[in-house]
Amino acid sequence: MPTFIFQAKAINGKVVSGELDATNDVEARVKLRSQKLIPIKIKAKGASNIEEKTGGFSFGGDSVKSEDLQVFTRQFAVLVNAGVPVVQSLQSMAEGGRSPALTRAIRVVLAEVEKGKRLAEALAMKPSVFDDMYRNLVRAGEEGGVLDEVLVRLADYIEKATQLRKKITSALWYPAIIILVAFGVIAGIMTFVIPQFVDMFSSMGQELPTLTVFVINTSNFFVSYWFVILAVLIGVPLAVKQYYKTDDGRKFIDEILLMIPVMGDLVQKGGIAKISRTLSTLLGAGVRIMDSIDIAATTAGNVVLERDILKAKDAIAKGKNLAEPLSQSKHFPKMVCQMIKVGEDTGNLDAMLAKIADFYESEVEATADAMTSLIEPLLMVFLGGIIAVIVVAMYLPIFTMASAVG
């Protein structure tokens, strides 16, 4: 029996690694999950890495765009619904016209299906493209004889997840770009405009006001140490990015993000929308709730929300319902917990989660618009204020000299 080297995340958020024996990587993942571990990386001993990327669609080294996967999944659903066998459907879609990475992945899956493997098992050969959620849904569709319906559900999910991610990304990038442009304008004034005034003031031979001296000293710093400023502007984001890759760093930054006004709302609502949509899709396809929660946790995009949903999984294992442990979290609003409780009581949890996802996806859009509307005037006032101070500082000596002459 082959030996697999694994890296997995425990319920407390710590990353553990080790080895285990399994027939294939699918069985290895099942064994890890039975030990309450969430697989991150699985590699057959002596083989190249098989990476598992759950939660989102940034597909590792294969670099498959979520839009391409969504189109493939929808076309696959149409062919299966029309009665075309899986092998012929894959053959049709492996003939090119897609991204090279996706075409290669389809051909690998096709080769495995032709050997007699079930589709879900074949998809496991390319886990960096077809993530844990994708494979679980396909497995549920095969077992229930509703593969075409599951593929349509998957395509809808990928489309909505992509739209949500774009909304959140654009909302976060907009202020960053505005701030960068504002800093560039201020740096340009300090580096090229202020030195021209300095030469003029030197010829006057008079004592300069305190504000003017401060602005000139700041300008001199920009001119003399521009490389230090540039290094800080590049180095700090890179350092934060590297720190975020550590367990402690991600936990600390994710907690801070949730505390920031407006942005915290955006992160929280986006996370709830993703968790709800994922759970709704998985439960609606017949995937076990414990497996569904494992997968949904990885889509949260925030380790704090991920930790809360995994705590709910532990409570369910002890016989409680989903709403009860989530109601103890300060990050899941009462409305969400009440709707989940109603869904559990009526046996329509997947439908209720879909309604929660719809609501919070619209809330994300509204919050993103509000954040943009709020940041734009604040930045304009900030930039205008700095420029006003610079202008006043540069003209004060002229006004002082004019009053002295008068």
C-alpha positions as CSV (number, residue, x, y, z in Angstrom):
1,M,0.0,0.0,0.0
2,P,1.4,3.4,-1.0
3,T,2.6,5.9,1.7
4,F,1.4,9.5,1.6
5,I,3.1,12.5,3.1
6,F,0.5,15.0,4.3
7,Q,0.1,18.5,5.7
8,A,-3.3,19.2,7.3
9,K,-5.0,21.8,9.6
10,A,-6.3,20.7,13.0
11,I,-9.5,22.1,14.5
12,N,-7.5,24.6,16.7
13,G,-6.0,26.0,13.5
14,K,-2.5,24.5,13.9
15,V,-0.9,22.9,10.8
16,V,0.3,19.3,11.4
17,S,2.2,17.0,9.0
18,G,3.1,13.3,8.9
19,E,2.7,10.1,6.9
20,L,-0.1,7.6,6.4
21,D,-0.8,4.5,4.3
22,A,-3.7,4.6,1.8
23,T,-4.7,3.1,-1.5
24,N,-4.9,6.5,-3.2
25,D,-5.0,10.2,-2.3
26,V,-8.8,10.0,-2.0
27,E,-8.6,7.4,0.8
28,A,-5.8,9.4,2.4
29,R,-8.0,12.5,2.6
30,V,-10.9,10.4,4.1
31,K,-8.5,9.0,6.8
32,L,-7.4,12.5,7.6
33,R,-10.9,13.8,7.9
34,S,-11.8,10.9,10.2
35,Q,-9.0,12.2,12.5
36,K,-10.7,15.7,12.4
37,L,-7.9,17.1,10.2
38,I,-8.5,19.3,7.1
39,P,-6.1,18.2,4.3
40,I,-3.9,21.0,2.8
41,K,-1.2,19.0,0.9
42,I,-1.0,15.4,0.1
43,K,2.0,13.9,-1.7
44,A,2.7,10.2,-2.5
45,K,6.1,9.4,-1.1
46,G,8.6,9.9,-3.9
47,A,6.1,11.6,-6.2
48,S,5.4,15.2,-7.0
49,N,3.1,17.3,-4.9
50,I,-0.7,16.8,-5.1
51,E,-2.1,20.0,-3.7
52,E,-5.6,20.4,-2.4
53,K,-7.0,23.9,-2.8
54,T,-10.4,24.3,-1.2
55,G,-12.2,27.5,-0.7
56,G,-12.1,29.7,-3.8
57,F,-10.8,29.0,-7.3
58,S,-7.2,30.1,-7.4
59,F,-6.0,26.7,-8.7
60,G,-2.4,26.4,-7.7
61,G,0.2,25.9,-10.4
62,D,-2.4,24.8,-12.9
63,S,-3.7,28.4,-13.1
64,V,-7.2,27.6,-14.3
65,K,-9.5,30.6,-14.3
66,S,-12.8,30.2,-12.4
67,E,-14.6,31.4,-15.5
68,D,-13.1,28.6,-17.6
69,L,-14.1,26.0,-15.0
70,Q,-17.6,27.4,-14.9
71,V,-18.0,27.2,-18.7
72,F,-16.6,23.7,-18.7
73,T,-18.9,22.5,-15.9
74,R,-22.0,24.0,-17.6
75,Q,-21.2,22.4,-20.9
76,F,-20.5,19.1,-19.2
77,A,-24.0,19.4,-17.6
78,V,-25.7,20.0,-20.9
79,L,-24.0,17.0,-22.5
80,V,-24.8,14.6,-19.6
81,N,-28.4,15.9,-19.5
82,A,-28.7,15.1,-23.2
83,G,-27.8,11.5,-22.5
84,V,-24.2,11.6,-23.8
85,P,-22.0,9.2,-21.8
86,V,-19.3,10.7,-19.5
87,V,-16.4,9.4,-21.6
88,Q,-17.8,10.9,-24.8
89,S,-18.6,14.1,-23.1
90,L,-15.0,14.4,-21.8
91,Q,-13.6,13.5,-25.2
92,S,-15.7,16.3,-26.8
93,M,-14.4,18.8,-24.3
94,A,-10.8,17.7,-24.4
95,E,-10.4,18.7,-28.0
96,G,-9.1,22.2,-27.1
97,G,-10.5,25.6,-27.3
98,R,-10.0,26.1,-23.6
99,S,-7.1,27.1,-21.4
100,P,-4.1,24.8,-21.8
101,A,-4.2,23.9,-18.1
102,L,-7.8,23.0,-18.1
103,T,-7.4,20.9,-21.3
104,R,-4.6,19.0,-19.7
105,A,-6.7,18.4,-16.6
106,I,-9.7,17.1,-18.7
107,R,-7.4,14.7,-20.6
108,V,-6.0,13.3,-17.3
109,V,-9.5,12.8,-16.0
110,L,-10.6,11.2,-19.3
111,A,-7.7,8.7,-19.2
112,E,-8.7,7.7,-15.7
113,V,-12.4,7.3,-16.6
114,E,-11.5,5.2,-19.6
115,K,-9.6,2.9,-17.2
116,G,-12.8,2.3,-15.3
117,K,-12.7,4.8,-12.5
118,R,-15.7,6.7,-11.4
119,L,-15.7,10.4,-12.4
120,A,-15.2,11.6,-8.8
121,E,-12.2,9.3,-8.4
122,A,-10.8,10.5,-11.7
123,L,-11.2,14.2,-10.8
124,A,-9.1,13.4,-7.7
125,M,-6.1,13.1,-10.0
126,K,-6.2,16.8,-10.5
127,P,-7.1,18.2,-7.1
128,S,-5.5,21.6,-7.8
129,V,-8.2,22.1,-10.5
130,F,-11.1,20.1,-9.2
131,D,-11.2,21.0,-5.5
132,D,-12.6,19.0,-2.6
133,M,-16.1,20.6,-3.0
134,Y,-16.2,19.9,-6.7
135,R,-15.3,16.2,-6.2
136,N,-17.8,15.7,-3.3
137,L,-20.6,17.2,-5.3
138,V,-19.8,15.0,-8.3
139,R,-19.6,12.0,-6.1
140,A,-23.0,12.8,-4.6
141,G,-24.4,13.3,-8.2
142,E,-23.1,9.9,-9.3
143,E,-24.4,8.1,-6.3
144,G,-27.9,9.7,-6.6
145,G,-28.1,9.4,-10.4
146,V,-28.4,13.2,-10.8
147,L,-25.0,14.1,-12.1
148,D,-26.4,16.6,-14.6
149,E,-28.3,18.5,-11.9
150,V,-25.3,18.6,-9.7
151,L,-23.1,19.9,-12.4
152,V,-25.6,22.7,-13.1
153,R,-25.6,23.5,-9.3
154,L,-21.8,23.5,-9.4
155,A,-21.7,25.9,-12.4
156,D,-24.1,28.2,-10.6
157,Y,-22.0,28.1,-7.5
158,I,-18.7,28.9,-9.3
159,E,-20.4,31.8,-11.1
160,K,-21.8,33.3,-7.9
161,A,-18.5,32.7,-6.0
162,T,-16.6,34.4,-8.8
163,Q,-18.9,37.4,-8.8
164,L,-18.7,37.8,-5.1
165,R,-14.9,37.6,-5.0
166,K,-14.7,40.2,-7.7
167,K,-17.0,42.6,-5.8
168,I,-14.9,42.2,-2.6
169,T,-11.5,42.5,-4.5
170,S,-12.6,45.6,-6.4
171,A,-13.9,47.2,-3.2
172,L,-10.6,46.6,-1.4
173,W,-8.3,47.6,-4.3
174,Y,-10.1,50.9,-5.0
175,P,-9.0,52.7,-1.9
176,A,-5.5,51.2,-2.1
177,I,-5.1,52.7,-5.7
178,I,-6.5,56.1,-4.6
179,I,-4.1,56.2,-1.7
180,L,-1.2,55.3,-3.9
181,V,-2.0,58.0,-6.4
182,A,-2.4,60.5,-3.6
183,F,1.0,59.6,-2.2
184,G,2.5,59.9,-5.7
185,V,1.1,63.4,-6.1
186,I,2.4,64.5,-2.7
187,A,5.8,62.9,-3.3
188,G,6.0,64.7,-6.7
189,I,5.3,68.1,-5.1
190,M,7.8,67.5,-2.3
191,T,10.5,66.3,-4.7
192,F,10.2,68.6,-7.7
193,V,8.1,71.7,-6.7
194,I,9.3,72.6,-3.2
195,P,13.0,72.7,-4.1
196,Q,12.2,75.5,-6.6
197,F,10.8,77.6,-3.8
198,V,13.8,76.9,-1.6
199,D,16.1,78.5,-4.1
200,M,13.9,81.6,-4.2
201,F,13.7,81.8,-0.4
202,S,17.5,81.6,-0.1
203,S,17.9,84.7,-2.2
204,M,15.5,86.6,0.1
205,G,17.8,86.2,3.1
206,Q,15.0,86.4,5.7
207,E,13.9,84.1,8.5
208,L,11.3,81.6,7.4
209,P,8.0,80.7,9.2
210,T,8.0,77.5,11.2
211,L,5.4,75.9,8.9
212,T,7.6,76.7,5.8
213,V,10.7,75.2,7.5
214,F,8.8,72.0,8.3
215,V,7.6,71.6,4.7
216,I,11.1,72.3,3.4
217,N,12.7,69.8,5.8
218,T,10.1,67.2,4.7
219,S,10.9,68.0,1.0
220,N,14.7,67.5,1.8
221,F,13.9,64.2,3.4
222,F,12.0,63.1,0.2
223,V,14.9,64.2,-2.0
224,S,17.7,62.7,0.1
225,Y,16.0,59.5,1.2
226,W,13.7,58.6,-1.6
227,F,15.2,55.1,-1.8
228,V,14.3,54.5,1.9
229,I,10.7,55.6,1.3
230,L,10.5,53.4,-1.8
231,A,12.0,50.4,0.1
232,V,9.4,50.9,2.9
233,L,6.5,51.1,0.4
234,I,7.6,47.9,-1.2
235,G,9.0,46.1,1.8
236,V,6.1,46.6,4.3
237,P,3.4,45.0,2.0
238,L,5.7,42.1,1.3
239,A,6.5,41.6,4.9
240,V,2.8,41.7,5.8
241,K,2.1,39.2,3.0
242,Q,4.7,36.8,4.4
243,Y,3.5,37.3,7.9
244,Y,-0.1,36.5,6.8
245,K,1.1,33.1,5.5
246,T,1.9,32.1,9.1
247,D,-0.8,30.7,11.3
248,D,-0.3,33.5,14.0
249,G,-0.1,36.2,11.3
250,R,-3.3,35.1,9.5
251,K,-5.2,34.9,12.8
252,F,-4.0,38.4,13.9
253,I,-4.6,40.1,10.6
254,D,-8.0,38.5,10.1
255,E,-9.1,39.6,13.5
256,I,-7.9,43.2,12.8
257,L,-9.7,43.2,9.4
258,L,-13.0,42.3,11.1
259,M,-12.6,45.3,13.5
260,I,-12.0,47.9,10.9
261,P,-15.1,50.1,10.3
262,V,-16.9,49.4,7.0
263,M,-14.1,47.1,5.7
264,G,-14.8,44.7,8.6
265,D,-18.5,44.6,7.6
266,L,-17.4,43.8,4.0
267,V,-15.2,40.9,5.1
268,Q,-17.8,39.5,7.5
269,K,-20.7,39.7,5.1
270,G,-18.5,38.3,2.3
271,G,-17.5,35.4,4.5
272,I,-21.0,34.6,5.6
273,A,-22.2,34.7,2.0
274,K,-19.5,32.3,0.9
275,I,-20.1,29.9,3.8
276,S,-23.9,29.9,3.3
277,R,-23.6,29.4,-0.5
278,T,-21.2,26.5,-0.1
279,L,-23.2,24.8,2.6
280,S,-26.4,25.3,0.6
281,T,-24.9,23.8,-2.6
282,L,-23.3,20.8,-0.8
283,L,-26.3,19.9,1.4
284,G,-28.7,20.4,-1.5
285,A,-26.7,17.8,-3.4
286,G,-26.8,15.3,-0.5
287,V,-23.3,15.7,0.8
288,R,-23.0,14.8,4.6
289,I,-23.2,17.9,6.8
290,M,-19.9,17.1,8.5
291,D,-18.1,17.0,5.2
292,S,-20.0,20.1,4.0
293,I,-18.9,22.1,7.1
294,D,-15.3,21.1,6.5
295,I,-15.4,22.4,3.0
296,A,-17.5,25.5,3.8
297,A,-15.0,26.5,6.4
298,T,-12.2,26.7,3.9
299,T,-14.2,29.1,1.7
300,A,-14.8,31.6,4.5
301,G,-11.7,33.7,3.5
302,N,-11.2,34.6,7.2
303,V,-9.7,32.3,9.8
304,V,-11.9,33.8,12.5
305,L,-15.1,32.8,10.7
306,E,-13.5,29.5,9.7
307,R,-12.8,28.7,13.4
308,D,-16.4,29.5,14.3
309,I,-17.9,27.2,11.7
310,L,-15.5,24.4,12.7
311,K,-16.6,24.8,16.3
312,A,-20.2,24.3,15.1
313,K,-19.1,21.0,13.5
314,D,-17.9,19.8,16.9
315,A,-21.2,20.7,18.4
316,I,-23.1,18.8,15.7
317,A,-20.9,15.8,16.4
318,K,-22.2,16.0,20.0
319,G,-25.8,16.0,18.9
320,K,-26.5,19.7,18.7
321,N,-27.9,21.6,15.7
322,L,-26.0,24.1,13.6
323,A,-27.8,27.2,14.8
324,E,-27.0,26.8,18.5
325,P,-23.1,27.0,18.3
326,L,-23.2,29.7,15.7
327,S,-25.5,31.9,17.9
328,Q,-22.6,32.0,20.5
329,S,-20.3,33.6,17.9
330,K,-20.2,37.4,17.7
331,H,-19.5,37.2,14.0
332,F,-22.7,35.5,12.9
333,P,-25.7,37.8,13.3
334,K,-28.8,36.7,15.1
335,M,-30.8,36.9,11.9
336,V,-28.5,34.3,10.3
337,C,-28.8,31.9,13.3
338,Q,-32.6,32.3,13.4
339,M,-32.9,31.5,9.7
340,I,-30.7,28.5,10.0
341,K,-32.8,27.3,13.0
342,V,-36.0,27.7,10.9
343,G,-34.3,25.7,8.1
344,E,-33.3,22.9,10.4
345,D,-36.7,22.8,12.1
346,T,-38.5,22.6,8.7
347,G,-36.0,20.3,7.0
348,N,-35.2,23.0,4.4
349,L,-31.8,24.0,5.6
350,D,-30.2,24.1,2.1
351,A,-33.0,26.4,0.8
352,M,-32.7,28.7,3.9
353,L,-28.9,28.9,3.5
354,A,-29.4,29.9,-0.2
355,K,-31.6,32.7,0.9
356,I,-29.0,33.8,3.5
357,A,-26.4,33.7,0.7
358,D,-28.5,35.8,-1.6
359,F,-29.2,38.4,1.1
360,Y,-25.5,38.7,2.1
361,E,-24.3,38.8,-1.5
362,S,-26.5,41.8,-2.1
363,E,-25.3,43.3,1.2
364,V,-21.7,42.9,0.1
365,E,-22.4,44.9,-3.0
366,A,-24.2,47.6,-0.9
367,T,-21.3,47.7,1.6
368,A,-18.7,47.9,-1.2
369,D,-20.6,50.9,-2.7
370,A,-20.9,52.5,0.7
371,M,-17.2,52.0,1.4
372,T,-16.3,53.5,-2.0
373,S,-18.7,56.5,-1.4
374,L,-17.2,57.1,2.1
375,I,-13.5,56.7,1.1
376,E,-13.6,58.9,-1.9
377,P,-14.5,62.2,-0.2
378,L,-12.3,61.4,2.8
379,L,-9.3,60.9,0.5
380,M,-10.2,64.1,-1.4
381,V,-10.3,66.1,1.8
382,F,-7.0,64.5,3.1
383,L,-5.2,65.1,-0.2
384,G,-6.7,68.6,-0.5
385,G,-5.7,69.4,3.1
386,I,-2.1,68.4,2.6
387,I,-1.8,70.4,-0.6
388,A,-3.4,73.4,1.1
389,V,-0.8,73.2,3.9
390,I,2.0,73.1,1.3
391,V,0.6,76.0,-0.6
392,V,0.2,78.1,2.6
393,A,3.7,77.2,3.8
394,M,5.3,78.3,0.5
395,Y,3.4,81.6,0.3
396,L,3.8,82.6,4.0
397,P,7.3,84.0,3.4
398,I,6.1,86.1,0.5
399,F,3.2,87.5,2.5
400,T,5.5,88.2,5.4
401,M,8.0,90.1,3.2
402,A,5.1,92.0,1.5
403,S,3.8,93.2,4.9
404,A,7.3,94.1,6.1
405,V,7.8,96.3,3.0
406,G,4.3,97.8,3.5
